Amino acid sequence: MRTTPAVPVPDAYPPPVETGGAAARRYHARHGSVLPAIDPAAGSAAPKHHPGTPVLPLPFPPAFPAAPGDEEPTAAVEGLGGLLALLNGVTRVDWTGAAVAAGRPVPSGGGSYPGEVYLATAAGLCHYLPSAHALELLSPADLRADLVRTLDRPPLDHPESILLITSRLDANLARYGPFGHRLQALDTGVLTGQALSLLESAGAAPVAHALFPDEELGRLLGLDPAAERVHAVVTAQTPGAFTPSAPLLRRRTARSGFEPVPMALPVLLSVLEGAAAPIPMDHAAPVDCALYVVAHRVTGLEPGCHRRDGRTGQLIPVTGDATPRGLFPPNGPGELAGFEAACAVLVTGDYESGYPGHGDRWYRRLNLRAGVIGQRIGLAAAAAGLGAGLRCDVDTPAADAVLGTHPHRTTLLAVLLGQERGSGTPSFPLLGAPGPP
Ligand SMILES: Cc1cc2nc3c(=O)[nH]c(=O)nc-3n(C[C@H](O)[C@H](O)[C@H](O)COP(=O)(O)O)c2cc1C
């Protein structure tokens, strides 16, 4: 009997079949580059768990031996439980205007946290439960060799630990509509960036992988491909003690806004340097994710848009009359935050450069990369004592108009920087106090 092949739905995302970039282009034009229609009343999908699997509780809080000789208070966390807490666990309690909320070490669009973290070691395959700080044991078998075999570019040395970062496809769609898929790629990039920062700090030589057939990898994890996809794999050697700096524990969104006061150029340059360091990934971007600064109140820097020169680290003027406020739609929350902020950093990329080599997957890979850079900006800002806010609610055509004459370069993510207003949202750290005792 002849079967009729399934006709791909033109706007389905992720596309059911590879189209060499055509489906990703269509998705971006229709949903990914337009302001999301946000339904703030819509909740996020419940976090994933696997009923019936053995649950292994992890000690909370993880031990925090002081790192000797450090001026700043630092915390050292032994073991992978510490890694998982600092990657995606509950690390603080926030008192917001509306409620008490569990704060995480990483930001997430709308606080939806569509990402899930799986861990493969010699002891088996586990799924991390952030709110319980526990592991679900999905398989006691050592699956590392099977997982590595699926990678297009496996690491040279057999990895001791493998983190698999997935996204639940429906986690944020009720609130963001189809734009949620782009947010998911950014969010899993943020998680990937955090995993790289933590594992690098522990000397575990991590590499982030984005080149793999995700259906095959998903099968090894037991995922339903219509519900959850693997976005990134981070391979690493045996980590030493995790010594997260106080800024890593301090990072949060400047929810109360910014004091309209200037920041100094050297501080901005140090944040950009932290963000622009090479990303240990299994592929190079055909065109780099250039960083632009739209300055408003930066002492020593003319207002307007500047491009960061990747070679020298200097800021080159591009457009004179751009303001952070003008990057956001009028009368929205972004406009006020943009007005108050000292500057906006724009993480940009080029979709067209990657479709010929990567096909539709390039869309996700580029946004993943932007998420890594966004996470680094957040950490570097916290280290510099600045408030920061990652934002996807920019008016993309308005933001792209200030970038100059690059034909396909577009804004992937904006980060507002400045001095956080007042004392900010009251917050109680759960993993050691990141400040003088
Ligand atoms: C990719 C991404 C996009 C975001 N976009 C916005 C935004 O447009 N507006 C906003 O107010 N916050 C935005 N945020 C910040 C989140 O709302 C915030 O991270 C989340 O509520 C968790 O709070 P925390 O960062 O203080 O831990 C974004 C975060 C991420 C990671």
The ligand as an SDF file (V2000), in Angstrom:
LIG
                    3D

 31 33  0  0  0  0  0  0  0  0999 V2000
   16.3700   35.4510   26.9900 C   0  0  0  0  0  0  0  0  0  0  0  0
   15.7840   36.3400   28.0490 C   0  0  0  0  0  0  0  0  0  0  0  0
   14.9370   37.3650   27.6830 C   0  0  0  0  0  0  0  0  0  0  0  0
   14.3900   38.2010   28.6580 C   0  0  0  0  0  0  0  0  0  0  0  0
   13.5700   39.2210   28.2700 N   0  0  0  0  0  0  0  0  0  0  0  0
   13.0520   40.0590   29.2040 C   0  0  0  0  0  0  0  0  0  0  0  0
   12.2390   41.1600   28.8050 C   0  0  0  0  0  0  0  0  0  0  0  0
   11.9820   41.3510   27.6230 O   0  0  0  0  0  0  0  0  0  0  0  0
   11.7580   41.9730   29.7630 N   0  0  0  0  0  0  0  0  0  0  0  0
   12.0250   41.7820   31.0980 C   0  0  0  0  0  0  0  0  0  0  0  0
   11.5690   42.5490   31.9570 O   0  0  0  0  0  0  0  0  0  0  0  0
   12.8060   40.7450   31.5080 N   0  0  0  0  0  0  0  0  0  0  0  0
   13.3320   39.8830   30.5890 C   0  0  0  0  0  0  0  0  0  0  0  0
   14.1450   38.8420   30.9770 N   0  0  0  0  0  0  0  0  0  0  0  0
   14.4730   38.6680   32.4150 C   0  0  0  0  0  0  0  0  0  0  0  0
   13.5820   37.6340   33.1010 C   0  0  0  0  0  0  0  0  0  0  0  0
   12.2760   38.1270   33.2820 O   0  0  0  0  0  0  0  0  0  0  0  0
   14.2230   37.2140   34.4440 C   0  0  0  0  0  0  0  0  0  0  0  0
   15.4540   36.6180   34.1700 O   0  0  0  0  0  0  0  0  0  0  0  0
   13.3690   36.2290   35.1990 C   0  0  0  0  0  0  0  0  0  0  0  0
   12.1820   36.8040   35.6460 O   0  0  0  0  0  0  0  0  0  0  0  0
   14.1290   35.6510   36.4100 C   0  0  0  0  0  0  0  0  0  0  0  0
   14.5530   36.6540   37.2940 O   0  0  0  0  0  0  0  0  0  0  0  0
   16.0820   36.8640   37.6800 P   0  0  0  0  0  0  0  0  0  0  0  0
   16.8520   37.1580   36.4160 O   0  0  0  0  0  0  0  0  0  0  0  0
   16.0820   38.0090   38.6450 O   0  0  0  0  0  0  0  0  0  0  0  0
   16.6010   35.5950   38.3140 O   0  0  0  0  0  0  0  0  0  0  0  0
   14.7050   38.0000   30.0310 C   0  0  0  0  0  0  0  0  0  0  0  0
   15.5740   36.9430   30.3820 C   0  0  0  0  0  0  0  0  0  0  0  0
   16.0950   36.1270   29.3980 C   0  0  0  0  0  0  0  0  0  0  0  0
   17.0420   35.0100   29.7920 C   0  0  0  0  0  0  0  0  0  0  0  0
  1  2  1  0
  2  3  1  0
  2 30  2  0
  3  4  2  0
  4  5  1  0
  4 28  1  0
  5  6  2  0
  6  7  1  0
  6 13  1  0
  7  8  2  0
  7  9  1  0
  9 10  1  0
 10 11  2  0
 10 12  1  0
 12 13  2  0
 13 14  1  0
 14 15  1  0
 14 28  1  0
 15 16  1  0
 16 17  1  0
 16 18  1  0
 18 19  1  0
 18 20  1  0
 20 21  1  0
 20 22  1  0
 22 23  1  0
 23 24  1  0
 24 25  2  0
 24 26  1  0
 24 27  1  0
 28 29  2  0
 29 30  1  0
 30 31  1  0
M  END
$$$$
